[in-house]
Amino acid sequence: GLTPPLPQLFEASSCTYTYVVADARSRDAVIIDPVLETVPRDLRLLRELGLTLRYAANTHCHADHVTGSGALRRALGVPSAISGASGARADLLLGE
């Protein structure tokens, strides 16, 4: 089962919402649309909740800001992911 609802995270400069989705049993998590400037906040939240980040996913190519996926990959070794249809680069290209 999923953990209770996690807070919607917001970064004001880019007006970007970030989400963390996690499994309550395994404590595995995915972060969606991380922002570079808020990676320290996100790492702190994951640590406080006892979650293990498995992927940093983007819903689309963020031309308006630099995503935090690369910083999370460097900090935790997690792969980045995005839709293959986006034309963007990532460790994992997702399909339907």
N, C-alpha and C positions, 0 to 999 in steps of 0.2 A: 504494500500500500504506500501511497505517497504521504509525506509528512504533512502536518497541518499547513494551511496556507502560509507561505513565506511572504515577507513584505515585498511590495513592488518598489524597486529602487529607482531613483531618478537622478540624472545629472543635468543641472540647469543650463550650463553653457551650450550644450548641443541639443538640449531638450530630448534626451534619450532615456527611455525606460529600459532597465535591465531586470531580468528575472532569473531566479534560481529555482530549479525543479529537482526534487530529491526523492529517493525511495526510503521509506521509514525503516525498513528491515536492514538493507545493505548499507545505508547511509551514503550511497553513491549519488552524485549530483551532476547536473549539467547547468552551465550558466549561459544565458541567452542574451546576446547583444551587450557584451561587456564594453565599457568605455575606458580608455587608457588612464584618464585622470582619476578614476575611482577604483582602480585595481587594488590599492591598499585597503580600501573599505570592504571590497568584496572578499579579499583574502581573510580579513578579520572576521567577517560574517561566517564564512565557511568554517573557520577555526572554532568560533564560538558555538556553532551549531553541531560541531563534530562531524562535518560532512567531508567526503572525499570527492574532489572534483575529477570527473572522468573526461569531459569535453567542454570546450568553449565554442559555442555555436553562434553564428550570425544569421539573422533572418533575411538579410539582403546586403549588398555591397554598400558600405557606409561612406559615401563621398563627402559627407558633411563633417566627419571627424575620423580620427584614427581609432580603430577598435582596440580593446584591451586583450584580444586573443593572443597576440604575440607575447605580450608581457606575462600572461598566465602560462603560456607554453614555457617561457624561460624560467618562471618561478616554480612551476609544479610539474613540468614535463607533459602537460596534457595536450592532445591534438586539437587543432582548430577544425571547424566544420562549417560548411555553407552549401547551399543548393548548387548542384552542378550546372543548372540553367542560368545561374547568376553571371557566369563568366569570370568570377573572382577566383583567386587562388586560396587554397586551404589544404590542410593535411588530408581531410576527408571531404569528398564531394558527394552530397546526398541526393537521392532521388525520391520518388514517391514512396 
